[in-house]
Amino acid sequence: MNTLRNKVQLIGNLGNTPEIIKLESGKKLAKISLATNESYKNNKGETVKDTQWHNCVAWGKTAEIIEKYLQKGNEVAIEGKLTNRSYEDKNGDKRYITEIVINELLMLGGKN
């Protein structure tokens, strides 16, 4: 059962062009924003569309694949884990962020 802990699977579309950061070690980091959409009917019978945005990061080979093949609007399936971290912004205020660290990536849809 340990493999079921902290596991996230999402299918969505990239909301922006991937941000690629090359570290001094030569390793790459990719940052993407993934949009997932859900539709439901409210109590008035109207269809409501809800979009959730997810901050995602990928390292190494997965980051290189993202850099080479993905762009804004592409549909992808990802699997990863949730992570939380904090940092101080330029004003000295503490900020918190939740990200999905991508372990696996599957490109969906046709060729661009």
C-alpha beads as a LAMMPS data file, in Angstrom:
LAMMPS data file: protein, C-alpha beads

112 atoms
111 bonds

1 atom types
1 bond types

-500.0 500.0 xlo xhi
-500.0 500.0 ylo yhi
-500.0 500.0 zlo zhi

Masses

1 110.0

Atoms # bond

1 1 1 0.000 0.000 0.000
2 1 1 2.959 2.395 0.265
3 1 1 2.821 3.006 -3.481
4 1 1 -0.637 4.576 -3.110
5 1 1 0.495 7.322 -0.764
6 1 1 0.878 10.864 -2.085
7 1 1 0.074 10.003 -5.676
8 1 1 -1.543 12.459 -8.090
9 1 1 -2.824 11.711 -11.589
10 1 1 -4.179 14.486 -13.796
11 1 1 -5.156 15.052 -17.410
12 1 1 -5.203 18.652 -18.562
13 1 1 -3.868 21.322 -20.872
14 1 1 -0.767 23.470 -20.503
15 1 1 -1.791 27.018 -19.643
16 1 1 1.483 28.572 -20.739
17 1 1 4.744 27.868 -22.517
18 1 1 6.904 25.674 -20.246
19 1 1 9.532 27.570 -18.266
20 1 1 12.875 25.775 -18.499
21 1 1 15.650 26.475 -16.010
22 1 1 19.126 25.060 -16.532
23 1 1 21.003 24.669 -13.265
24 1 1 24.762 25.064 -12.837
25 1 1 25.037 21.276 -12.583
26 1 1 23.600 21.015 -16.105
27 1 1 20.355 19.470 -14.837
28 1 1 17.124 20.971 -16.180
29 1 1 13.958 21.983 -14.358
30 1 1 10.662 22.511 -16.189
31 1 1 7.784 24.471 -14.677
32 1 1 4.312 24.181 -16.161
33 1 1 0.834 25.310 -15.255
34 1 1 -1.760 22.602 -15.931
35 1 1 -5.475 23.353 -16.317
36 1 1 -8.042 20.675 -15.520
37 1 1 -11.689 21.200 -16.434
38 1 1 -14.846 19.885 -14.831
39 1 1 -18.494 20.409 -15.790
40 1 1 -21.529 19.889 -13.595
41 1 1 -25.136 21.032 -13.319
42 1 1 -26.017 23.406 -10.502
43 1 1 -29.302 23.365 -8.569
44 1 1 -30.931 25.497 -11.328
45 1 1 -30.037 22.897 -13.965
46 1 1 -27.433 25.145 -15.586
47 1 1 -24.144 23.667 -16.758
48 1 1 -21.216 25.128 -14.833
49 1 1 -17.658 24.762 -16.076
50 1 1 -14.910 24.881 -13.471
51 1 1 -11.199 25.140 -14.277
52 1 1 -8.554 24.328 -11.675
53 1 1 -4.916 25.359 -12.153
54 1 1 -2.048 23.186 -10.922
55 1 1 1.605 24.217 -10.613
56 1 1 3.812 21.361 -11.786
57 1 1 7.567 20.805 -11.952
58 1 1 9.688 18.168 -13.661
59 1 1 13.388 17.390 -13.446
60 1 1 16.036 15.816 -15.672
61 1 1 14.897 13.773 -18.678
62 1 1 11.238 14.609 -18.119
63 1 1 12.111 18.333 -18.167
64 1 1 14.040 17.827 -21.416
65 1 1 11.023 16.116 -23.021
66 1 1 8.777 18.976 -21.901
67 1 1 11.233 21.510 -23.340
68 1 1 11.477 19.726 -26.675
69 1 1 7.877 18.696 -27.335
70 1 1 5.360 20.693 -25.300
71 1 1 3.859 24.135 -25.719
72 1 1 0.895 26.128 -24.475
73 1 1 -2.407 24.308 -25.042
74 1 1 -0.996 20.764 -25.338
75 1 1 -2.991 18.063 -23.562
76 1 1 -0.996 15.832 -21.227
77 1 1 -1.516 13.182 -18.583
78 1 1 0.805 13.399 -15.599
79 1 1 1.525 11.314 -12.562
80 1 1 3.464 12.620 -9.604
81 1 1 3.357 13.641 -5.973
82 1 1 2.241 16.737 -4.084
83 1 1 4.895 18.836 -2.400
84 1 1 4.624 21.954 -0.250
85 1 1 7.305 24.551 0.235
86 1 1 7.667 28.101 1.463
87 1 1 9.863 31.022 0.507
88 1 1 10.255 34.728 1.247
89 1 1 9.205 37.137 -1.484
90 1 1 11.063 40.369 -2.300
91 1 1 9.119 42.196 0.432
92 1 1 10.189 39.659 3.060
93 1 1 6.715 38.098 3.290
94 1 1 6.541 34.328 3.679
95 1 1 4.757 32.625 0.761
96 1 1 3.578 29.047 0.485
97 1 1 3.240 27.006 -2.668
98 1 1 1.906 23.543 -3.455
99 1 1 3.341 21.848 -6.540
100 1 1 3.074 18.524 -8.269
101 1 1 6.453 16.920 -8.924
102 1 1 5.977 14.989 -12.163
103 1 1 7.287 11.420 -12.224
104 1 1 5.618 10.326 -15.466
105 1 1 4.282 12.249 -18.433
106 1 1 2.146 11.136 -21.356
107 1 1 1.541 13.458 -24.311
108 1 1 -2.041 13.250 -25.544
109 1 1 -3.764 14.555 -28.668
110 1 1 -2.404 14.787 -32.183
111 1 1 0.815 16.186 -33.551
112 1 1 1.219 19.961 -33.759

Bonds

1 1 1 2
2 1 2 3
3 1 3 4
4 1 4 5
5 1 5 6
6 1 6 7
7 1 7 8
8 1 8 9
9 1 9 10
10 1 10 11
11 1 11 12
12 1 12 13
13 1 13 14
14 1 14 15
15 1 15 16
16 1 16 17
17 1 17 18
18 1 18 19
19 1 19 20
20 1 20 21
21 1 21 22
22 1 22 23
23 1 23 24
24 1 24 25
25 1 25 26
26 1 26 27
27 1 27 28
28 1 28 29
29 1 29 30
30 1 30 31
31 1 31 32
32 1 32 33
33 1 33 34
34 1 34 35
35 1 35 36
36 1 36 37
37 1 37 38
38 1 38 39
39 1 39 40
40 1 40 41
41 1 41 42
42 1 42 43
43 1 43 44
44 1 44 45
45 1 45 46
46 1 46 47
47 1 47 48
48 1 48 49
49 1 49 50
50 1 50 51
51 1 51 52
52 1 52 53
53 1 53 54
54 1 54 55
55 1 55 56
56 1 56 57
57 1 57 58
58 1 58 59
59 1 59 60
60 1 60 61
61 1 61 62
62 1 62 63
63 1 63 64
64 1 64 65
65 1 65 66
66 1 66 67
67 1 67 68
68 1 68 69
69 1 69 70
70 1 70 71
71 1 71 72
72 1 72 73
73 1 73 74
74 1 74 75
75 1 75 76
76 1 76 77
77 1 77 78
78 1 78 79
79 1 79 80
80 1 80 81
81 1 81 82
82 1 82 83
83 1 83 84
84 1 84 85
85 1 85 86
86 1 86 87
87 1 87 88
88 1 88 89
89 1 89 90
90 1 90 91
91 1 91 92
92 1 92 93
93 1 93 94
94 1 94 95
95 1 95 96
96 1 96 97
97 1 97 98
98 1 98 99
99 1 99 100
100 1 100 101
101 1 101 102
102 1 102 103
103 1 103 104
104 1 104 105
105 1 105 106
106 1 106 107
107 1 107 108
108 1 108 109
109 1 109 110
110 1 110 111
111 1 111 112
